[in-house]
């Protein structure tokens, strides 16, 4: 009887742990903003736009009234040195969904220039992923999400694999994002992972908080 009492919680816990790592094809999405609007710094109400602010990608879409432009901001993180067999793991405090984290693809200005451009051909100078031809991230990535560890892991492979990958994370106008990674790690290749100042500050804040907690506990 006592065994049956504890059996159900054990089974529930086991199922939750087993379902915490979900492997699938790439599900983050593919954002290719080039050429579908004017620079957001000069946008008129109700006009679509593609712009940049520092390391932020700014996209604008008219709302239903046609009199206002709703701006969406993405902070950008680039990982370079990707080769076949490289695994890159992003760790988060809040795991993003497919609209809050996605690969940022490059566009073509029509003259062979690769980058992110406004509709008038102005290169924003922002990092992006140069996919060959008309392919996208799904041809090169296998994704594993671990909900318990709050990680998203990408395994890279495929012919024509880009060596530099840029991901966008939903943010506000100042670049603050609840979905930006707190840590980026790589293995199985020569990838160079970014160390944004925000990650360093967050880690410092967590370390200080941990020390304060330990000191209070000791007292």
VOGU-3710 file (C-alpha; in Angstrom, 3 decimals, decimal comma):
1> xxxxxxxxxx> 0,000/0,000/0,000  2,801/2,413/0,884  4,542/1,471/-2,380  1,449/2,388/-4,417  1,242/5,709/-2,556  4,617/6,821/-3,907  4,379/5,142/-7,323  2,238/7,785/-9,058  4,434/10,815/-8,138  7,480/8,831/-9,262
11> xxxxxxxxxx> 5,917/8,053/-12,649  4,835/11,684/-13,157  8,342/12,921/-12,323  9,882/10,364/-14,682  7,621/11,388/-17,565  8,372/15,085/-16,980  12,120/14,474/-16,976  11,907/12,340/-20,107  9,906/15,016/-21,919  12,176/17,876/-20,926
21> xxxxxxxxxx> 14,571/17,312/-23,854  12,815/17,664/-27,170  14,807/16,987/-30,348  13,434/18,210/-33,643  14,282/19,903/-36,890  14,914/23,608/-36,682  11,882/25,382/-35,196  13,207/28,838/-34,304  12,239/30,501/-37,573  13,990/32,418/-40,352
31> xxxxxxxxxx> 13,877/36,212/-40,418  14,958/37,836/-43,699  14,215/41,522/-43,314  16,121/42,919/-46,313  14,322/45,151/-48,759  10,812/45,106/-47,312  10,610/48,658/-46,002  12,254/52,025/-45,466  14,667/52,923/-42,662  12,708/53,075/-39,401
41> xxxxxxxxxx> 14,449/56,344/-38,457  12,511/58,086/-41,254  9,323/56,027/-41,237  5,930/57,683/-41,591  2,967/56,424/-39,550  1,471/53,372/-41,180  4,540/52,545/-43,286  6,511/49,273/-43,120  10,178/49,676/-42,244  13,492/47,910/-41,756
51> xxxxxxxxxx> 16,022/49,786/-39,683  18,794/49,490/-37,151  19,775/51,083/-33,876  23,232/50,096/-32,664  23,222/46,288/-32,598  19,410/46,201/-32,742  17,374/45,171/-35,745  14,202/47,259/-35,968  11,154/46,092/-37,914  7,926/48,002/-38,374
61> xxxxxxxxxx> 4,461/46,876/-39,354  1,344/49,053/-39,710  -1,421/48,395/-37,233  -5,057/47,871/-38,214  -5,866/51,585/-38,266  -3,185/52,350/-40,837  -2,116/55,423/-38,869  0,558/53,956/-36,607  3,626/51,798/-37,073  4,298/49,098/-34,490
71> xxxxxxxxxx> 8,043/48,633/-34,058  9,607/45,302/-33,109  13,198/45,157/-31,835  15,626/42,237/-31,935  19,002/42,184/-30,185  21,538/40,270/-32,292  24,063/37,610/-31,253  26,543/36,174/-33,769  28,504/32,926/-33,449  31,405/32,514/-35,910
81> xxxxxxxxxx> 33,644/29,619/-36,922  30,761/27,161/-37,353  31,723/23,907/-39,102  29,951/20,603/-39,695  29,761/18,820/-36,350  29,717/22,005/-34,263  27,218/22,092/-31,411  26,202/25,440/-29,929  24,229/25,584/-26,680  22,307/28,680/-25,576
91> xxxxxxxxxx> 21,297/28,943/-21,916  18,455/31,242/-20,862  16,701/32,537/-17,801  13,510/32,511/-19,890  13,403/30,056/-22,819  12,251/31,866/-25,999  9,725/30,484/-28,443  9,921/30,609/-32,243  8,921/34,294/-32,406  11,290/35,419/-29,645
101> xxxxxxxxxx> 14,455/33,802/-31,062  15,173/33,196/-34,731  17,986/33,104/-37,257  18,530/36,399/-39,063  19,230/35,837/-42,747  20,999/38,203/-45,132  19,479/39,663/-48,268  20,852/40,778/-51,637  20,710/44,390/-52,796  20,390/43,265/-56,406
111> xxxxxxxxxx> 23,992/44,133/-57,199  25,658/41,239/-55,383  25,851/42,993/-52,032  24,939/40,792/-49,077  23,516/42,195/-45,875  20,398/43,744/-44,373  19,082/46,549/-46,570  16,208/49,008/-46,513  13,864/49,209/-49,498  15,949/52,102/-50,862
121> xxxxxxxxxx> 19,111/49,951/-50,838  20,761/51,364/-47,704  22,956/48,743/-46,023  22,319/48,794/-42,277  25,690/47,184/-41,502  24,098/44,681/-39,127  25,308/41,064/-38,841  23,259/38,358/-40,529  23,532/34,765/-41,780  24,456/34,418/-45,470
131> xxxxxxxxxx> 22,592/31,300/-46,566  23,566/29,898/-49,980  20,941/30,313/-52,685  17,402/30,112/-51,391  18,125/27,738/-48,519  17,440/28,575/-44,906  18,467/27,511/-41,403  16,359/24,352/-41,497  18,812/22,796/-43,981  21,709/23,072/-41,535
141> xxxxxxxxxx> 20,383/22,781/-37,972  19,040/20,068/-35,715  17,587/21,547/-32,535  17,257/20,091/-29,046  15,325/22,015/-26,385  15,870/21,130/-22,722  13,127/22,769/-20,685  14,569/21,680/-17,337  18,004/23,144/-18,020  16,542/26,081/-19,981
151> xxxxxxxxxx> 18,794/25,424/-22,958  18,424/25,375/-26,733  21,096/23,312/-28,473  21,894/23,447/-32,185  23,836/20,765/-34,068  25,206/22,091/-37,382  25,799/20,076/-40,558  25,211/20,113/-44,321  26,925/21,112/-47,546  27,248/24,874/-47,916
161> xxxxxxxxxx> 26,956/25,388/-44,155  27,500/29,109/-43,339  30,425/29,657/-40,961  28,835/32,681/-39,272  25,354/32,595/-37,728  23,369/35,507/-36,338  20,336/35,029/-34,108  17,832/37,688/-33,110  16,233/37,862/-29,659  13,065/39,858/-29,058
171> xxxxxxxxxx> 13,940/42,986/-27,060  12,838/46,518/-26,304  14,101/49,760/-27,825  17,050/49,884/-25,415  18,159/46,330/-26,213  16,943/44,795/-22,961  15,558/41,319/-23,539  14,054/38,688/-21,279  14,923/36,149/-23,975  18,600/36,944/-24,563
181> xxxxxxxxxx> 20,953/34,069/-23,643  22,821/34,187/-20,341  25,481/31,815/-21,716  26,608/30,572/-25,141  28,869/27,515/-25,412  30,205/25,518/-28,363  31,813/22,129/-28,884  32,984/19,926/-31,740  34,306/22,778/-33,874  36,202/26,033/-33,930
191> xxxxxxxxxx> 33,248/28,266/-33,145  33,845/31,574/-31,381  31,024/32,379/-28,994  30,050/35,951/-28,114  30,482/37,483/-24,702  28,024/40,400/-24,675  28,392/42,906/-21,858  24,839/42,091/-20,780  25,809/38,453/-20,206  28,799/39,496/-18,107
201> xxxxxxxxxx> 26,723/41,901/-16,047  24,034/39,290/-15,521  26,587/36,715/-14,392  28,148/39,261/-12,022  24,737/40,113/-10,586  23,930/36,436/-10,054  27,294/35,862/-8,370  26,816/38,808/-6,006  23,262/37,653/-5,197  24,584/34,169/-4,463
211> xxxxxxxxx> 27,254/35,514/-2,112  24,692/37,635/-0,257  22,364/34,635/0,070  25,155/32,423/1,395  26,249/35,083/3,890  22,696/35,576/5,155  22,247/31,819/5,440  25,510/31,530/7,390  24,412/34,314/9,759
//
